[in-house]
Amino acid sequence: MKIYDDKSRVASERNIWIKRGYAMADLHSIQFSFRYTNNSADDQRERFYEAAETVRYQENLERSRIMERVMAAIAEKFVCYQYTKEDPAPYGSDRWDLFFWCNSFPHYGCAESVPDRDYSYFTLTFNEKQTAEQHWILRDRLERFLRENFEHNKNLDVVFQHKVSYNIQKIREDAENLKRCLDRKRCEYQGQEGVLVWRDGRLLFKKKFAKTKAYVVNDLAVLEYGYQFGLLSDADARPFQHRISGPLVYERDGIRVELNDKGESLFGGDDTHSPHMPSGYWPTFEFYVDVLSEGGWRELTGIGSRTQLPVGLPQETLERALQHIHKECLAVLKADSSVSLKEIGERISKITPEMFAQSCARE
């Protein structure tokens, strides 16, 4: 198996918006294809094109069967839309991970029954309703799964296609704040000289010597003028992140567990840090435990700690994690366990997304 990264979709000029905090490195899709081994590729291709139609059909069928086993294994671990007859969740929801697509077999006259799907080349596209952080976490889970199960498959090529996701809300808000400040500024727009004019809440560009005709300036161009005229500074840039706002709480049987994003402590260490994730994005959740007593809620000391759950996980996964933490603490407090609170805290501090993502996905 060979795994590649394709960044041809990411134009070099888009990287500046990532650095400025208006965009984020993201993933679009994954391509899976059957690849002939180097030693026999030429012979196999030559035989394929010279062979009779029946032989070509058998060659295609064999390639498809090899790749079908890869897709079937992936579908067991990840929620794939359009792979099964009944879709696992509505298309517009964030409850599925990857959108499946493949070609159909051509109708061979010599074949009595032709399979509907040709798996020799198929794609899995990331769910746009999930965040970029979720896409990177999913990529790591999927790549680990592929290496564990198909590392020695010499015919498998996997390509991760990259893209850039823009923070549309931040771009729109910052552009609105700049428009009036850019009124009457002389500049170039799309290679033409002219002047910026603020009118009726819009920023327009009038070409030199134009009397009435003007063009609406798009929001990214507005921001670019903000940097050009010193109204914005690269020194003020902050990474663009998707986050669940506010703490997540699970309360039952007099025990309340809270997951809170403090924006601190990034992943570190080879066992938890992804080599593919953009640097600087990954604060993790802290957890706290309160117990209900006669005087009200009181915090358990010596147990609260930071988990290895990064900000940006699906809410369903975080809710499973909350229930897991609650169950561990309940067992100790109800004297059903010989484990101390300190040991529970250390154990919970090591929980990772993989512990909850699979059960969440398959149910």
N, C-alpha and C positions, 0 to 999 in steps of 0.2 A: 504494500500500500504506500502511495505517495500523497502527501498533503501539501497543498499550495495556498498562498494568499494572493488574490487578484485585487489590486488597488487601482485598476485602470479607470474605474468609475469616479475616483476621487481626484478631481483636478487640483493642481498644485495651489491655485489661488484660493481654494476653499480652506486650506490649512490655516490661513491667517485668521479666519473667523472662529476656528477651534481655539487658537491661542488667545483670542480676545474674549472668549466665553460665550459667543453667540451660536456656537455649533458644537457638535460632539462626534467623535469617530464612532461609526456604527457598522453593522453588518446587514447586508441585503439578503443573501441567499447562499446556498451550498449546492454545488454541482457534483454529481456522482456519475462516473463513466467507466466503462470497461476499456481497459488498455491492454493491447497485445504486448507480451514481453519482448524485450529488445532482440533476443536471439531468434525469435520466430516471427516477428511482425511482418517482414517483407514476404516471407513464404505464405503466411496465413492470408494476407491481403491479396496476393496474386492468385492463390487457390480460390479465394472467395469470389473474385470477379470473373474467373474463368469457369467456375463450376456451373452446373445446371441449376435451374430454379429450385428444385427440391433440396439440393445440397446447401444452397444459400439460405434457404428457410431453416434448415437444421442448424447451421452455423449461428444464425440470429437467435434461434430458440435457445441454444446452449448458452450464449452470452447473457441472454435475458434471465435464464434460470440462476446463473451465478450471481447476478446483481439483485435478483428478487430476494435471495436469502439475506442480503445486506439490508434491504429495505424492511423486510419482515422483522428482523432483529431490532432495528431502530424503532419501529412502531410499537414494539413491546415495552420500550423504556420511555418513549416520548410521545406526546399527544400530537398526532398528525392529522390535519384537516384534509379531506377529500381522498384519504387512503382507503378507508372502509366505506361500505354502502351507506351506513348511518354516521353522520358527522358527530363528533364528540361534544360539540358546543356550537352556538350560533357563530356565523362567520365574523360578525362585528364585535365579538367579545375578546377578552384577553385570556380565555381559558384553554386555548390551544397554543401549541408551540411553533409548529412548522407546517407550511402549506405544501402538500405533495402534488407533483406534476410529472408525467412521463409521456412519451410518444405512444401511439397505437401501432400495432403491427399492420403492414400492408396486406391486402387480400391476395394471398398466393393461390393460384388456380389449382395447384397440386396438393394443397393441404386441405384435409377434410374439416378440421376445426382449427381456427387461428385464435390464439389468446388475445384478449382485449388489450393487454398492456405489454409494451416492450420496455423492460426495465434496464436495458443495456446503457441507457442514459436517462437519469431522472434528476429533478431539482427539488430542494426543500427551501422554501422561502420563509424568513422570519416574520412573525406576526407584528404588524405595524401598531397594533393596540398595546403591545408591550414596549417597555422603555429600552433605550440603548444599553443601559446597565444589565437588564435582563437578557438581552441578546448576547452580551459578552459572557455572562455566567453560563447561559445555555451552550454557547460554543465550547467552553471548557469541559462541560459535562459530556457533550457529544464527542469531542475529540478524545477524551479519556476512554469513553466507551468503545470507539472505533479502534484505538490502539490496543485495548485489552482483547478485543474479539477478532480483529481483521488485520493485525499488524503484518502477518505473513501472506496476505492475499496479494500476489504479484500483479493481478489484473485490475486492481482497484485504484482509481484516481479520484481524489477529493479536492475540490477548490472552494475556498471561502471567499465570497465576493464582498468587498467593502463598500461603504457609502458614507455620506455625511448627513447627520440629522440636525436641522436648525431649530433653535429655540424661538419659534415664531412669536410667542407672546412677548418675550424680552425684546426682540428686534422691533416689533410694532410699538411697544411702549417707549423705548429709547428714541426711536425715530420721531415719534410724535413730540417728544420733549425738545428735539433739535430743530424742527422745521422752521419755527419762527426766528430762531437765532441765525438761520442761514439766509434769511431774506436779504436780497440785493448783493449777495456775494457773487463775484465774477469767477467763472470756472470753465472747465471743459466737461462735456457730457457726451459720451459715445463718439469721441473724436472731434466734436464741434465746440467752438468757443461761444460763450453766451453768459447769461446771468440767471441766478436762482431767484424765484419770486414766490413769496408765500401769499396764497390767496384762498379764502374760504376753507381754511384748515388743510389745504394741500400745498405741497411744495412742487413748483413747476419750473421747468427749464425753458428759457426763451433764447433762441439762437441770436447771434449778433445780427443787428439790422432788422430782425423780425418785428412786425408791428403788433400783431394780435396772436398768431399761432404759438402755442406752448405745449410742452410735453410733461406728463406727470412723472416725477422722479420716484423710482421704487425705493422701498425702505432700506435695503442694503446699501444702495447708492447714497441715501441720506446719511447713514452711519459713516460711510467712507468719507464723505465731505466733513463730517464731524471730526474725524481723525486728521484730515488734511488741514483744517483750519484751527486745530488745537483745542477744540471743544471737548474732545474725548482723548484719553491717554491709554496706551497699552499697559502702563504701570498699574492701572486700576482694574485690569482684567481678572475675572474669577472663572474657574472652570464651570461649564454648564452641566448641571446634574438634575436628574429626575429624583424626587423624593416623596415619600409618603409623609404628609404634614401631620404633626402632632404625634404623641405616643400611642402605641397600640396596647390595649388592656384586655386581660382575660380574668374574670372574677367568678369564683365558685367555691362553695363549702368553706366560706370564711377566709379564703386565701386569694389575694389579688396579685397577678403578675403583670409587669409592665415592660415593654420593649421601647426604648427611647433612642432617637438619633441625636447625638450631641455634636455630630460633625467632627469627631476626633478620632485619632488612632487608626491609621491605615493598615491594610494587610501587610504582612511581612513574613519572610521565610519561604523556602522553596515549596513547602507542602501546602501553602495556602495562597500564595500570590501567583496570579496568572501571568505568563509571559506575553499574553496577547492584549491584556487590558491596558488602555491608555493610563499613563501614570497620573497620580494625584486625584483620582476620582473616588476612592473607595473607603469612606468612613464606614464603621460597623456599628451595630446596635449594642447598647448596654441593656442589662436587665435588672429589675428591682422586684423585690417580693415584700408584700405587706400582709399582716395577719390581723384579723378583726378580733378585738378584745372588748371588754366592758367599757373601756374609755374611748373606743373608736379604733381606727386603723393605726397600726404601728409598723414601722419598717423593720424587717429582719436585718440585723447588722451581721457583717462577716460573710454575706452570701452574694450580694450584688457584684456583678462583674461584667466585663465586656465579652460578647460572643464573637464568633467568626461568621456572623450573618451580615453580609454587606447591604448597605442601603441600596434600594432598587429591586429587591426581590419581589415576586408576586405576593399580593396580600394573603392569598390562600396558604402559601408556604409559610409566611410569618405567623398566621393563625395556628397552623399545625405546631410550629415551634413553641408558641405560647402555651398550648395545651400540654406539650411534652414537659416544659419547665414546671408547669403547675402540678403535673402528675408526680414528678420527682420530689418536689417540695412537700406535697401532700403525704407521700409515703413516710417521709422523715417525721413530719409533725404529728402524724397519727400513730407513731411508734410502730409502724409496719416495716421498718428498715433499720439495719444496724449501721447504716452509713451516716456520717455526721453532716451537718450543714456545710461545713467547710469543704468536705469532699464533694458534696452535691454542687457547690459553687464552682469548683475546679472542673467537674465533669461538664457542667452546662457551658462553661467558658470555651469548651472545645467543640461544641455542636457546629455543624456546617450545613450549607443548603442541601447537599446531597441526601442528608438524613430524612428530609421532609419532601423534597421535590418529587420523588418517584411516587410515593403514596398519594400525594396531592394530584399528580397527573393522571393516575390510572383510575381514580374513583370518580 
